[in-house]
Amino acid sequence: MSINAHRPLYFIALMPPANIRGEIDALKKEIKSRHNIKHALKLPAHITLQIPFRMEKKKENILIKKIEKFSRQNLGFDVEVNGFGKFAKNVIFVKFEDHAPFNELHRKLQDLILKFLDLKSHEISSNIHPHITLATRDLKRSTFPDVWNDFKDREYSASFKVEELFILKHNGKTWDIFRKFKLGPNK
């Protein structure tokens, strides 16, 4: 058994509801169809709160309990997406109007992770820019202008309530939803 089997990759994220995930998945498939860029299809539409990290598999139950408690202590919030953005010449994404609720939740999560996971400070994302990625790792600089031209002036907007927090786990090829937790106190 490989060392990675004992120390799988995880990350913590928020996700839009299924209907919005479907719309974003359709945009990713359009990019694949038109430009053969498909890496972003390996993940469901999400907003990263904690970048991927390795953790001993035997600590999964601790992670689950801590994130479950954290989720109960933090309320969901309403968000709006509006249009598209880019990072440098290798990422195209769906933009959020207001970053504040994501940044606040991220700050609280950071505090928790530093206390109970054996992660170094450089393994924890110190700042986030909330977004939902449409094209990334296989988006080449040479292809970027064509893909960006498809999206830079396109209109896309949606509103939804962020109600759940997710732990995703890498299966060796793609990311799977490992656990999901409702935000806010149990009713």
C-alpha positions, -999 to 999 in steps of 0.1 A, spaced: 0 0 0 14 34 -9 21 62 15 -7 82 -1 -32 55 8 -24 61 45 -23 99 40 -51 108 15 -57 142 1 -86 162 15 -99 198 10 -127 218 26 -152 237 5 -186 252 1 -208 243 -29 -237 259 -46 -270 240 -47 -274 212 -73 -292 234 -99 -263 260 -99 -237 232 -100 -255 219 -131 -253 253 -148 -216 256 -140 -209 221 -151 -226 230 -184 -202 259 -188 -172 236 -180 -185 211 -206 -188 240 -232 -152 248 -226 -142 212 -230 -162 209 -262 -149 242 -277 -113 242 -265 -106 206 -251 -99 220 -216 -113 196 -191 -93 196 -158 -120 216 -140 -145 188 -147 -126 166 -122 -142 186 -93 -178 196 -86 -184 233 -87 -171 246 -53 -156 275 -34 -124 264 -16 -120 272 21 -90 250 28 -66 240 0 -58 203 -4 -39 188 25 -27 153 34 -38 138 66 -34 103 82 -65 83 74 -67 73 110 -75 109 119 -106 111 96 -130 107 125 -114 137 144 -116 158 112 -153 148 108 -162 156 144 -143 190 144 -159 201 111 -193 189 122 -191 210 153 -177 240 134 -205 238 109 -232 238 136 -215 270 151 -216 289 118 -247 301 99 -254 298 62 -255 330 41 -269 344 9 -246 350 -21 -247 363 -56 -226 354 -85 -223 379 -114 -201 374 -144 -167 359 -149 -132 367 -139 -96 355 -144 -64 350 -126 -33 358 -147 -36 338 -179 -44 303 -166 -77 304 -146 -112 315 -156 -139 316 -130 -174 326 -119 -172 358 -97 -190 365 -64 -203 399 -56 -194 399 -19 -164 382 -5 -170 391 31 -191 361 43 -166 337 27 -136 355 42 -152 354 77 -160 317 75 -125 310 61 -108 330 90 -127 309 116 -119 277 98 -82 286 97 -82 291 134 -97 256 139 -74 239 115 -42 253 130 -53 240 164 -62 204 155 -45 194 123 -8 188 120 -6 213 91 21 239 88 11 275 83 21 274 46 -3 245 41 -32 267 52 -46 292 27 -40 325 44 -61 345 20 -89 334 -3 -105 349 -33 -139 333 -34 -147 320 -69 -159 289 -88 -133 277 -113 -143 270 -149 -109 264 -165 -75 259 -149 -45 236 -150 -49 225 -186 -57 261 -198 -25 270 -217 -14 306 -221 -17 302 -259 -53 291 -256 -63 315 -228 -72 345 -251 -97 324 -271 -114 310 -240 -114 343 -222 -130 359 -252 -159 334 -248 -166 346 -213 -153 381 -206 -184 399 -218 -209 371 -212 -236 376 -187 -242 351 -159 -258 357 -126 -274 336 -99 -283 339 -62 -283 311 -37 -279 304 0 -247 286 12 -261 260 36 -236 233 37 -198 227 42 -181 198 25 -150 177 30 -138 163 -3 -114 134 -7 -92 125 -36 -98 90 -50 -66 89 -71 -82 105 -102 -109 129 -91 -124 145 -60 -154 129 -43 -177 144 -17 -165 127 15 -188 144 40 -213 172 41 -224 193 70 -254 216 74 -244 251 85 -261 263 116 -276 246 147 -294 214 142 -332 218 143 
